[in-house]
Amino acid sequence: MNSWLAPLQWLVFLTLWRMSYETANVGKPSASEKSFLIEGSPPEEVRNPHEKEWTEKAVRKYADAQGKKWQRWNEAMFERSD
């Protein structure tokens, strides 16, 4: 029989297990640690100069399409039938 305490017991067990692992490795510097904030190569957008133009064009077209969609929706929802 599973009781409602079973998930809580697992949660406590896994929490204590993780805490024991973290405390055991607190002083060891990780050699495989890599900073993803500092990149050795330039970002993708610098490699392709046209990408910025394409992105701006796509965003502009998307915004226009959304504006038209909401304009049609407003007209359909609030159109008076006098």
C-alpha distance (Angstrom), angle and dihedral (degrees) to the residues before:
residue distance angle dihedral
M1 . . .
N2 3.74 . .
S3 3.73 116.6 .
W4 3.76 127.7 -159.2
L5 3.79 87.7 -106.2
A6 3.80 94.4 64.9
P7 3.84 95.7 84.5
L8 3.80 89.8 45.7
Q9 3.79 90.9 51.7
W10 3.81 90.4 52.0
L11 3.78 91.0 48.3
V12 3.80 92.2 51.8
F13 3.82 91.3 45.5
L14 3.80 93.7 50.5
T15 3.80 92.1 44.7
L16 3.80 92.6 52.2
W17 3.79 91.1 44.8
R18 3.82 91.7 52.6
M19 3.83 91.4 46.2
S20 3.80 91.5 51.9
Y21 3.81 90.6 49.8
E22 3.81 92.5 48.8
T23 3.81 93.7 47.8
A24 3.82 91.6 47.5
N25 3.81 91.0 54.2
V26 3.79 99.5 37.9
G27 3.82 97.0 112.3
K28 3.80 99.5 38.8
P29 3.80 115.9 98.6
S30 3.77 111.6 -140.2
A31 3.80 112.3 -124.1
S32 3.79 92.5 -164.9
E33 3.79 92.8 54.5
K34 3.79 111.3 122.1
S35 3.74 128.7 -172.3
F36 3.77 109.8 -130.5
L37 3.79 91.4 -169.7
I38 3.81 92.1 70.7
E39 3.78 115.1 57.6
G40 3.77 125.8 -167.9
S41 3.79 94.2 -149.8
P42 3.81 128.2 51.2
P43 3.80 117.4 -95.7
E44 3.78 119.8 -92.9
E45 3.81 94.3 -106.0
V46 3.82 91.1 63.2
R47 3.80 92.0 53.2
N48 3.80 93.6 58.0
P49 3.83 112.4 42.2
H50 3.82 92.9 -173.4
E51 3.78 92.7 57.8
K52 3.80 92.4 79.7
E53 3.81 91.0 53.6
W54 3.78 91.3 47.3
T55 3.78 91.3 49.1
E56 3.79 93.0 50.1
K57 3.80 90.9 48.2
A58 3.82 91.9 49.8
V59 3.79 92.1 48.4
R60 3.80 91.2 48.6
K61 3.81 92.1 50.1
Y62 3.80 91.5 46.5
A63 3.81 91.6 50.4
D64 3.81 91.1 49.0
A65 3.80 91.6 49.4
Q66 3.81 91.5 49.0
G67 3.79 91.0 48.5
K68 3.81 91.2 52.0
K69 3.79 91.3 46.5
W70 3.80 93.6 52.7
Q71 3.79 91.8 43.1
R72 3.82 90.1 55.0
W73 3.81 90.2 45.3
N74 3.81 92.0 51.6
E75 3.79 91.0 48.0
A76 3.80 91.7 49.3
M77 3.81 95.3 45.0
F78 3.78 99.6 42.2
E79 3.78 101.3 32.0
R80 3.76 110.4 128.3
S81 3.75 119.3 -133.3
D82 3.82 100.4 -154.1
